[in-house]
Amino acid sequence: MKQSFRNAFLLTLAIKALFYVFGYILRPDPINQGLFFNVFMENDSYWYKHIFDQGYPLKVPGYWEQSSFAFFPLYPLLIKGLSWFFASFANSAFVLSLGLSFLWVKGIFKYMIALGKSASDAFWLVLLLQCIPFHYFFHMFYTELLFSTLLFWLMYTIQKDRFMAVFFLCILIAASRPTGLLFAFSLFLTLLIQIHPSQWFSKPNLKRLLPFIGAPIGIGLYASYCYARVGRAFVFRENMSAWQRDYCWPWESFETNHIELQYLGVYAAVLLLIGLYAAYLNKGKNLLIILPNLILPLCTGTVTSYPRYVSVNHPIFEKLLAKFTFLRKPWFLALLFLGNLATFAYWVLVHDVLSY
């Protein structure tokens, strides 16, 4: 296991370095100006840097006014804490990315071994998750890596019945992204239906179920902060409506002549079908985790952000990896990674709808 873990972690660092070098080749000016980590900063990274520099707003945003309230506080808080040692947002975010990469790989290995899988299974899952197009997000200054790390460790601690760890991880995952509450609730339901209703209130089962209260506590802490800041507890939820919500379902993207949106519509449809098939393969085991977190983002989000939602829904990829041996073939993963590099190039160079 140690060798597989070491190889997976070193490969993850190599992929991060490859994105850096490729980004420098594509757009050398920022790095030549001494902005060494700007290659990892586009689009939503702006909002986290804004929170880092100025904190959250001191007034309620106007109607349809975008603001940093829509971005949950855990990620900028971690970067702010690291800035005591590493000064700038970029330096601190890069160091956080390195630390999270280690914890992410470690969490995948812990989780997979707890499920009875091999270290080899864990290695290939680490690799697959980084090769899929748009999964460059795991290396950028975004919350995908943080969220995915928390999710793997949360599912591991649930598997091991570590109640206090489940409680604190539920708080953290809900404070990292709005979908943290949905994932925690999905995991709660998955555990609940495994217990006969007559046993729900037995002491051992209450110890397993009650820690999930951490998720609403995590949301409540942010809501309390917002109330103290601007007098409106759920301003973050209201503020999310300021982002365009057109083209939610894949077919709606063809109502526009924007070729990038049409491409995303097709890609989102493919991801949805793959996810539904993975849910079928999972039968009852992870069905309640996969389906809500596969379908609800299309109801509330857009096709532009759908690849980011799917990237952290790892039970999809676990089951596919177990089912299809070609997902472990270097040639196939290389083709996937070329697609990932292509979407990363667009993210670096164009900064529009395809790169959110």
Secondary structure by P-SEA (a helix, b strand, c coil): caaaaaaaaaaaaaaaaaaaaaaaaacccccccccccccccccaaaaaaaaacccccccccccccccccccccaaaaaaaaaccccccaaaaaaaaaaaaaaaaaaaaaaaaaaacccaaaaaaaaaaaaccccccccccccaaaaaaaaaaaaaaaaaacaaaaaaaaaaaaaacccaaaaaaaaaaaaaaaaccccccccaaaaaaccccaaaaaaaaaaaaaaaaacccccccccccccccccccccccccccccaaaaaaaaaaaaaaaaaaaaaaaaccccccccccccccccccccccaaaaaaaacaaaaaaaaacccccccaaaaaaaaaaaaaaaaaaacccccccc
